[in-house]
Amino acid sequence: MPLALDELPQIFNILAGQMSIIGPRPALWNQDDLVAERDKYGANDVRPGLSGWAQINGRDELEIPAKARLDGEYVFK
């Protein structure tokens, strides 16, 4: 998947050590349901990434519980 122009600032976050290249994508400000679901799997305990396991396995087509479960699988691999 190519890097979108709106993701370019995230490269600076990676260089600053605030993000990883691979990890759960940061949740949006209004995605409290995703944050709560990720808590069940420990996915909020790792540094967010530019791309993650949930993104390559369905991205926005996934329901919140499935996305959070995949993010959790990444944490424990």
Secondary structure, DSSP 8 states (H G I E B T S, - for coil): ----GGGHHHHHHHHTTSSEEES-----TT-HHHHHHHHHHTGGGS--EEE-HHHHTTGGGS-HHHHHHHHHHHHT-
